[in-house]
């Protein structure tokens, strides 16, 4: 069953737009980081770009029965700066989602009894908390002129959970088995 309430549908479309833009922005910033000699920060950007694609896909899927043209307002960080500035843009975007956007969207979905939207928003919120922390760690290293240290970034293809190196046996957000994680 598709979303029944207009406000939740609007929030899903807005979240889809924001996650889609984050996906593209992180791919771009990842390429710049690699070019500037920070391959792991580049890899982190690209892996988290995949997680944002997962979130966008989840939001889009919740709207599967709604067809038509919509104007989609979505907040986004724009511009290219230094590596440290780009990481700050990523941190700011993730914290906006964690502290403001997704909590409101989740409460609205709960109020409107939109279980699928509530799940989609919850998955994104929990992963975005991790993303903000990882970008903060990367920025701390970049400020010292160093690359962040890890071997792999692993992303749950169902909810976007993100973990460096050691994949848990089951995703702590959605329960997906470790064999399903995508490794970067």
N, C-alpha and C positions, 0 to 999 in steps of 0.2 A: 504494500500500500504506500502510495506516495504521500508527501507532505500535504496536510489538509489546511494548515493555517498560513495566511499570507505573510505574517511577520517572521515566522520561522523560515519560510521559503526565502524571504528577502535576506535573512541572515546567512542562510546556506549559500546563496548566490554571492553575497559580499565576501564570505570566507573563501569561497572557491576562487574569486578574483584575486584576493590577497595572497592566497597560497600559490596560485599560478604565477603571479608576479615575483614572489619570493623565489620560486623554483628557477625562473629565468635569471633573476638578479644574482643568485648564488652561483649558477653556472658561469656567469660572466666574471664575477669576482674571483671564482676559483681559478679560472684561466689566468687572470692577472696575477694572482698569488704565485702560481707555478712559474709564470714568466719572470717574476721578481725573485725567484730562487727560494720559494717556500713551498715545496711540493706537498708536505703533509697538510698545511693549512689549505692549499688548493684542493687536496683530496677531501678534507673535512667539508669545505664549501660544497663540493660536488655531491658528496654523500648526503648531506642535509638537503640539498636540492632535490634529491630523490625522495626523501621523507616528505618534503613539501608537496611533491607530485602525488604521493600516496594520500595526503590529506585532501588535496584538491579533488582527486578521484573519488574519495569517500563522500565528500560534500556533493559532488556532481551526481553520484549514484543515488543519493537520497532524493534528488529531484528528477529521477528517471521518467516519471509520467508527465512532467510539466514541459510543454513545448512552447516555443514562441520567442519573440525578441524582447530582451530586457536591457535596460540600462543598469549597469552593475557598479555601484559605488564601492570602492575598496581603498583602504589606506595603503600607502606604499612608500618605501624609502627610495629616493631617486638620486642618481649621481654616482660619480666615480671619484674616489680620493686615494689617499695612501692606503696601504694595507691596514694600518691601525684604524684609520677612519672608516674603511669599508667594514671592518669587524665591528666597530662601534655602531654603524648603521644596522648590521645584522642583530646585534645585541638589543638595540632600541626596538626593532621590529618584533623580535621574539618576546621581549618584556611587555610590549603593548598587547600582544595576543594573550599572554599569561595573566597580566594584571587587570586588563580592561575588557578586551573583546570577548574572549571565550567564556569568562565567567558570566557575562550578561547573556550571551547566546545560549549557554547551557540552562540558565534559570528560565529563560523564555521558552525553550524547548520543553523543559519540565512542566512549566505552567500550562503549556498548550498540549501536553501529553503526546509529544512527538518523539517517541522512543528512538527511532533510527537517527534522527538529527542529534538527539542528546548523546548517543553513542559516538557519532562522528565528531562532534565538538569535543567530547571528553578525550577521545583518542588524540586529537590534535593538541589539546591543552597539555596533556601529560608529556607528550613528546617535545613540545615547545619549551617546557621547563628545562629539559635536558639540553636542548639546543642552545639556550641562553647561557647555560653554564659552560658548555664546550666552546662556544665563541669567546666567552670571557677568558678561559684558559689559553686559547689561541692568541688572544689579544695581549695577554700578559707576556707570553713568549715573544711575540712580534715587537713589543715595546723594548725588549732587550736585544732585538736584532736576531732572535733565534726562531727556529721552526718548532712547532709543538711535536712532542715525541709520542708515537704509537705505531703499531704495525698495520692494523686494519680498523676501518669504521664499518659497523654492521647495522643494517636497517631492517626492521620488521616490515614486510610488505603489506601488512594488514593495517597497522596503526601508526607506523613511522617511528616506533621506539628506536632510539639510537644508542649504541654502546661501542666503546673503543675496545679492541682486542678480544676479550673473552665474552662470547655469546652465552646468555643464560639458557638453561635447558628449555624453558618456556618464557615467552615474553611476559614481563610483569604487568603490562597494560592490558593485553588482549588474550594472552594464553597461547599464541602461535608457537609451534615447535621450532627449536633452534635451527633445524635443517632448512627451514624456509627463509631465514634471514638472507638478505643480499649483502655481499661483502665488497667493499671498495678498498 
